[in-house]
Structures are given as structure tokens and as C-alpha cells.
Amino acid sequence: MDVLDWLLASDPALAWQVERDLAGADETTWRATRARVATEGYGAGLLALQDADGQWAGGAYFPKTIVHPVEWGDREAQPWMATAWALKDLREWGVDAAVLGDTAERIAANARWEYDDLPYWGGEVDACINASTLATGQWLGADVSGLRAWFDEHRLSDGGWNCDWVEGATVSSFHSTLNALVGLREFSELGGGDTRESRRRGEEYLLARRLRLRASTGEPVADWVDRLEYPFRWRYSTLRALDHFRAASLLDGTPPDPRLADAMAVLRAQRSPDGTWAQGRRDPGAVWFLTDADVGEPSKWLTFFALRILQWWDADATVGRAGDARGVAGSGQGK
């Protein structure tokens, strides 16, 4: 199988990114494919499910009304069908904000967080929810200045974030810290302003732990840390963390950090003989439609992210070649 051809033969939501980041297509080509996301496949399907009040499934984070066919699982169990996740998916698939028209205004008027009935664009208490809302608000042109300040105000003393701060947590979480970093970085990528200083200590929190190890023991933090999964939801993975550091490196104009080498070794070791990476799990709960492979099957999305990370890493002579050598020697210990 030619992996690049396999990836190019994908839904436009993925194909334009493959063209731009792996195939070296010219900008006219990948932008034309990106424009199709709003009219074909996953993007068009999700846009068609938007309610008249600007929401999806009648709820900010949890679905309240489901009137269309859905796939896979208990309809009531998880929030993947509601507004926050629908907007995150559309944004990450590359839909132009203009396609959504006055969605930001309709959501401001009609959507409230299930936590304390708080206004949507002001966020709530959960760092993971607030992170995606920050990026989505910037994308749609909402005023998220208060939410931007929230992240500096709620950083923990060790440099990261924890969604359970409201319950008294004082130690950062891998999950919450990565989600906060991704949201802040995407806010910058969308023109929201420089977030390097806000990200610096959170990134150091993960780098000091090699993206996957406990600071106290040097052992993997848990079995989920290296598990591959797409779509990316709230859960942490070394793959998603590596993708953040790749994007942050390009945004900030900084080289890859050598402390990523151990996580890179794990990523290489997870590659199948056919050159792909397989789906490792699925989150429970209903979805509007499936966007990736079944568990155990080759995943186009995961393969794309992994190849893009490897391309970035190997292009830097100071870490790429040396990191690959270290990875071969250490890959058995990394899993």
C-alpha cells in the first residue's frame, strides 16, 4: 500500500491537510480541497445538523435533544454530539468561520453552560472545556478576552492546569495541561495574540516529564498515556502532545526540544509493518457519524498525525537522526 495515496483518498477534512503538510501540494490545490469541507463529507454533514438557535443537540456541552440518526453507543452517555465538540470538530477540519455566519451571536444568545448556567463565551470552570472554547471563540470572532485571562489566573504552582482545581486539586494534570496548551496555541494561530509566555511553564511541565513519565518515579504515568485514539477529545496521549509541540515549534520559530526523544521512540515503535498507525480505542457515547477506523484497524487520521510529526522531527539535524537512534535502542522500554 502506498500510504500517501491512501491518505490523499480521504474525506476533504483530512485530504487538504495531507496535501499541505505531507504531499507538498501548492497552496491553490490544498485551499481548493479545504473549501470542499463545508460542502462535502464530514464537514457538510455536521453543518447540516446545526439547530436554528446556533447549537447542536440543544446543549452547550451535553446533548439535550437528538432528532437525527446517530451511530454507536448510548445516546445519553457523552457530549460528543453537543455544541462545544461540534464546533471544535468543524474548526479543526478547516471549515471557514464565514460559513457559520452569525453562529457566535446565536450561541451567545441561546447557549449556557450546564455548570451554573454560565454564559457560553465566558467559559466555565473546566480548563479543558475553556481551552477549546477559547480557540473556537477566536475562530468565530466572539469576545473571549475574559477567557484568555482565565488561563493565567488559574495556573497551578507547578506550571500546569487541572480541571479539578475547583475541587481543591493543587497538582497539575497531564490531560488538563495539554488541553490548555493546545487551546492557547490555537488562539494564537487564529490571530488572538502571542501566548508564548502563558504556555511556557505548562510546556515545561510536560517536557520535564518527557511527555509520559511520572516526576516521582520516572515510570509511565498510566497505561493511557501512549494509547492512540482519534478523534482527539479530552484524553491525553503522547501523540497529541507531540503534535502540539510540533505546532508550537513552528508557531514560535523554535527547534524541537531534545526531551521529546523518548516520546518519539514510542511513536515509532507503534508503527505497523504496512507503514500505518492503528486505532487504539474509542470513547463511549453516541456520535453523529463515524470519522475514523474501528479499534485495531489502520487509522488515516492517526497515520497522518504521526507522519507529520516524524517529518518535522527528522528535518532537524540536531535531534532527528540522533533521536531516531536513541528511539531504536529504547523503544522496548517506552511502551
C-alpha positions as CSV (number, residue, x, y, z in Angstrom):
1,M,0.0,0.0,0.0
2,D,1.2,3.5,-0.8
3,V,0.4,5.3,2.4
4,L,0.4,8.8,0.9
5,D,-2.1,7.8,-1.8
6,W,-4.2,6.1,0.8
7,L,-4.2,9.3,2.9
8,L,-5.0,11.5,-0.1
9,A,-8.0,9.4,-0.9
10,S,-9.8,10.7,2.3
11,D,-12.6,13.0,3.3
12,P,-11.7,16.6,2.4
13,A,-11.4,17.4,6.1
14,L,-8.3,15.2,6.2
15,A,-7.2,15.3,2.5
16,W,-6.4,19.1,2.4
17,Q,-4.1,18.7,5.4
18,V,-2.3,15.7,3.8
19,E,-1.9,17.8,0.6
20,R,-0.4,20.7,2.6
21,D,1.7,19.0,5.2
22,L,2.8,15.7,3.6
23,A,2.4,15.8,-0.1
24,G,3.9,19.3,-0.7
25,A,0.9,20.5,-2.8
26,D,0.8,24.1,-3.8
27,E,-1.4,26.5,-1.8
28,T,-4.0,26.8,-4.6
29,T,-4.5,23.0,-4.6
30,W,-4.9,22.4,-0.8
31,R,-7.0,25.5,-0.4
32,A,-9.4,24.2,-3.0
33,T,-9.7,20.9,-1.2
34,R,-10.2,22.7,2.1
35,A,-13.1,24.8,0.7
36,R,-14.9,21.5,-0.1
37,V,-15.0,20.6,3.7
38,A,-18.1,22.8,4.1
39,T,-20.0,21.2,1.2
40,E,-18.9,17.5,1.3
41,G,-18.4,14.7,3.7
42,Y,-17.9,15.2,7.4
43,G,-17.9,19.0,7.5
44,A,-21.1,19.3,5.4
45,G,-22.8,16.5,7.4
46,L,-22.1,18.2,10.7
47,L,-23.0,21.7,9.5
48,A,-26.4,20.3,8.4
49,L,-27.1,19.2,12.0
50,Q,-26.9,22.7,13.5
51,D,-30.0,23.8,15.2
52,A,-31.7,27.1,14.4
53,D,-30.5,28.6,17.7
54,G,-26.9,28.0,16.7
55,Q,-26.4,24.9,18.9
56,W,-26.1,21.2,18.2
57,A,-28.3,18.7,20.0
58,G,-29.8,21.6,22.1
59,G,-26.9,21.8,24.6
60,A,-23.6,23.6,25.2
61,Y,-21.6,20.5,26.4
62,F,-24.2,17.8,26.9
63,P,-26.9,16.9,24.3
64,K,-30.4,17.6,25.3
65,T,-32.3,16.9,22.1
66,I,-31.4,14.3,19.4
67,V,-33.7,14.2,16.4
68,H,-31.3,12.7,13.8
69,P,-29.9,9.2,13.3
70,V,-26.8,8.6,15.3
71,E,-24.2,5.8,15.4
72,W,-22.5,3.8,18.1
73,G,-23.5,3.8,21.7
74,D,-25.8,5.2,24.3
75,R,-27.3,8.4,23.1
76,E,-27.3,10.0,26.6
77,A,-23.8,9.0,27.7
78,Q,-21.3,11.5,26.4
79,P,-21.2,15.1,25.0
80,W,-19.7,14.4,21.5
81,M,-22.8,15.5,19.7
82,A,-23.4,18.8,21.5
83,T,-22.2,22.3,20.6
84,A,-18.7,22.5,22.1
85,W,-17.5,19.4,20.3
86,A,-19.3,20.1,17.1
87,L,-17.6,23.5,16.8
88,K,-14.2,22.1,17.8
89,D,-14.5,19.4,15.0
90,L,-15.5,21.9,12.3
91,R,-12.7,24.3,13.3
92,E,-10.1,21.5,13.3
93,W,-11.4,20.2,10.0
94,G,-10.7,23.6,8.4
95,V,-14.2,25.0,7.8
96,D,-14.0,28.7,7.2
97,A,-15.7,30.6,10.0
98,A,-17.6,32.7,7.5
99,V,-19.6,29.6,6.6
100,L,-21.1,29.6,10.1
101,G,-22.4,33.2,9.6
102,D,-23.8,34.6,12.9
103,T,-23.3,31.4,14.9
104,A,-21.3,33.2,17.5
105,E,-24.1,35.7,18.2
106,R,-26.8,32.9,18.2
107,I,-24.8,30.9,20.7
108,A,-24.2,34.0,22.9
109,A,-28.0,34.5,23.0
110,N,-29.1,30.9,23.4
111,A,-26.3,28.7,24.9
112,R,-25.4,28.4,28.6
113,W,-23.0,26.0,30.2
114,E,-24.6,23.2,32.2
115,Y,-22.3,24.2,35.0
116,D,-24.0,27.1,36.9
117,D,-25.8,28.3,33.7
118,L,-22.8,30.4,32.8
119,P,-22.7,32.3,29.5
120,Y,-21.1,30.4,26.7
121,W,-18.3,32.6,25.6
122,G,-17.2,33.4,29.1
123,G,-16.4,29.7,29.7
124,E,-16.9,27.8,32.9
125,V,-14.6,26.1,35.5
126,D,-13.2,23.3,33.4
127,A,-9.8,24.0,31.9
128,C,-10.3,21.5,29.0
129,I,-13.7,23.0,28.1
130,N,-12.4,26.5,28.4
131,A,-9.4,25.7,26.2
132,S,-11.4,24.6,23.2
133,T,-13.9,27.4,23.8
134,L,-11.1,30.0,23.7
135,A,-9.9,28.8,20.3
136,T,-13.4,28.4,18.9
137,G,-14.4,31.8,20.1
138,Q,-11.4,33.4,18.4
139,W,-12.2,31.5,15.2
140,L,-15.8,32.7,15.2
141,G,-15.0,36.3,16.2
142,A,-16.5,36.2,19.7
143,D,-15.2,38.2,22.6
144,V,-13.1,35.7,24.5
145,S,-10.8,38.2,26.2
146,G,-12.0,37.2,29.7
147,L,-11.5,33.6,28.9
148,R,-8.0,34.3,27.7
149,A,-7.1,35.9,31.1
150,W,-8.7,32.9,32.9
151,F,-5.7,30.6,32.0
152,D,-3.1,32.9,33.6
153,E,-5.3,33.3,36.7
154,H,-5.9,29.5,37.1
155,R,-2.4,28.1,36.5
156,L,-1.2,25.9,39.4
157,S,2.1,26.4,41.2
158,D,3.8,23.6,39.3
159,G,3.1,25.3,36.0
160,G,0.2,23.4,34.5
161,W,-3.6,23.2,35.0
162,N,-6.0,20.7,36.5
163,C,-9.8,20.7,35.7
164,D,-10.3,19.6,39.3
165,W,-8.9,22.8,40.8
166,V,-12.4,23.7,41.8
167,E,-12.5,20.5,43.9
168,G,-9.2,21.5,45.6
169,A,-6.6,19.9,43.3
170,T,-3.2,21.5,43.6
171,V,-1.1,19.3,41.3
172,S,-1.4,19.7,37.5
173,S,-2.9,17.1,35.3
174,F,-1.4,15.8,32.0
175,H,-4.9,15.9,30.4
176,S,-5.8,19.4,31.5
177,T,-2.3,20.9,30.9
178,L,-2.2,19.6,27.3
179,N,-5.7,20.8,26.5
180,A,-4.9,24.2,28.0
181,L,-1.7,24.4,25.9
182,V,-3.5,23.4,22.7
183,G,-6.2,26.0,23.2
184,L,-3.8,28.8,23.9
185,R,-1.7,27.9,20.9
186,E,-4.7,27.6,18.6
187,F,-5.9,31.0,19.9
188,S,-2.5,32.5,18.7
189,E,-2.6,30.6,15.4
190,L,-6.1,32.2,14.8
191,G,-4.7,35.7,15.4
192,G,-5.6,36.1,19.0
193,G,-2.1,37.3,20.1
194,D,1.1,35.9,21.5
195,T,0.6,33.2,24.1
196,R,4.2,32.0,24.4
197,E,4.7,33.2,27.9
198,S,1.4,31.7,29.1
199,R,2.4,28.4,27.5
200,R,6.0,28.3,28.6
201,R,5.6,26.8,32.1
202,G,2.9,24.4,31.1
203,E,5.1,23.1,28.3
204,E,8.0,22.8,30.7
205,Y,5.7,20.7,33.0
206,L,5.2,18.2,30.2
207,L,8.8,18.3,28.9
208,A,10.3,17.7,32.3
209,R,8.3,14.5,32.4
210,R,9.3,13.6,28.8
211,L,5.6,13.8,27.9
212,R,4.8,10.5,29.6
213,L,6.6,9.8,32.8
214,R,5.9,10.4,36.5
215,A,8.3,13.0,38.0
216,S,8.5,10.9,41.2
217,T,9.4,7.5,39.7
218,G,10.3,8.0,36.1
219,E,7.7,5.4,35.1
220,P,4.9,5.9,32.6
221,V,2.1,7.9,34.2
222,A,-0.6,5.4,33.2
223,D,-1.4,2.9,30.5
224,W,-3.5,5.5,28.7
225,V,-0.5,7.8,28.1
226,D,0.7,6.0,24.9
227,R,-2.7,4.8,23.6
228,L,-3.6,6.1,20.2
229,E,-7.1,7.4,19.6
230,Y,-8.9,9.7,17.1
231,P,-11.0,11.8,17.3
232,F,-8.9,13.8,19.9
233,R,-11.2,14.5,22.8
234,W,-10.2,15.5,26.4
235,R,-7.9,12.5,26.9
236,Y,-4.1,12.9,26.9
237,S,-1.8,10.9,24.6
238,T,1.8,11.3,23.7
239,L,0.8,11.5,20.0
240,R,-1.4,14.5,20.7
241,A,1.3,16.1,22.9
242,L,3.9,15.6,20.2
243,D,1.6,17.2,17.7
244,H,1.2,20.2,20.0
245,F,5.0,20.6,20.4
246,R,5.4,20.3,16.6
247,A,2.8,23.1,16.0
248,A,4.2,25.3,18.8
249,S,7.8,24.9,17.4
250,L,6.6,26.1,14.0
251,L,4.5,28.9,15.5
252,D,7.2,30.2,17.8
253,G,10.2,29.6,15.5
254,T,12.0,27.3,17.9
255,P,13.7,23.9,17.2
256,P,12.4,20.6,18.6
257,D,13.2,20.0,22.2
258,P,15.5,17.0,22.7
259,R,13.5,15.9,25.7
260,L,10.8,14.8,23.2
261,A,13.1,11.9,22.0
262,D,11.6,9.3,24.4
263,A,8.0,10.0,23.2
264,M,9.2,9.9,19.6
265,A,10.7,6.5,20.2
266,V,7.3,5.3,21.4
267,L,5.6,6.7,18.4
268,R,8.0,5.0,16.0
269,A,7.5,1.7,17.8
270,Q,3.7,1.9,17.3
271,R,4.0,1.9,13.5
272,S,2.6,-1.1,11.8
273,P,4.6,-3.1,9.2
274,D,2.5,-1.6,6.5
275,G,3.5,1.9,7.5
276,T,0.3,2.9,9.3
277,W,-0.8,3.5,12.9
278,A,-3.8,1.7,14.2
279,Q,-6.8,3.0,16.1
280,G,-6.3,2.1,19.8
281,R,-9.7,2.9,21.4
282,R,-12.9,4.8,21.1
283,D,-14.6,7.0,23.7
284,P,-18.0,5.8,24.8
285,G,-21.2,7.6,23.7
286,A,-23.1,8.3,20.6
287,V,-21.7,10.2,17.7
288,W,-23.5,11.8,14.7
289,F,-21.3,9.7,12.4
290,L,-18.0,7.9,12.5
291,T,-14.9,9.7,11.2
292,D,-12.2,7.1,11.6
293,A,-11.4,3.4,11.7
294,D,-12.6,0.7,14.1
295,V,-10.3,-0.2,17.0
296,G,-7.3,-2.3,15.7
297,E,-7.7,-1.1,12.1
298,P,-5.3,1.3,10.3
299,S,-6.3,4.9,11.1
300,K,-5.9,7.5,8.4
301,W,-6.1,10.3,10.9
302,L,-3.5,8.8,13.3
303,T,-1.2,7.9,10.5
304,F,-1.4,11.5,9.2
305,F,-0.5,13.0,12.6
306,A,2.3,10.5,13.2
307,L,3.9,11.0,9.8
308,R,3.6,14.8,10.1
309,I,5.3,14.7,13.5
310,L,8.1,12.4,12.2
311,Q,8.7,14.7,9.2
312,W,9.1,17.7,11.5
313,W,11.4,15.9,13.9
314,D,13.6,14.2,11.3
315,A,14.1,17.5,9.5
316,D,16.0,18.9,12.4
317,A,19.6,17.5,12.3
318,T,20.2,18.2,16.0
319,V,17.5,15.9,17.2
320,G,16.0,13.9,14.3
321,R,18.8,11.5,13.4
322,A,20.1,11.2,16.9
323,G,16.6,10.9,18.3
324,D,15.9,8.0,15.9
325,A,19.0,6.2,17.1
326,R,18.0,6.6,20.7
327,G,14.5,5.5,19.8
328,V,15.6,2.2,18.3
329,A,17.6,1.4,21.3
330,G,14.9,2.5,23.8
331,S,11.7,1.6,22.1
332,G,11.2,-1.6,24.1
333,Q,11.3,0.3,27.3
334,G,8.9,3.0,26.1
335,K,5.7,1.0,26.0
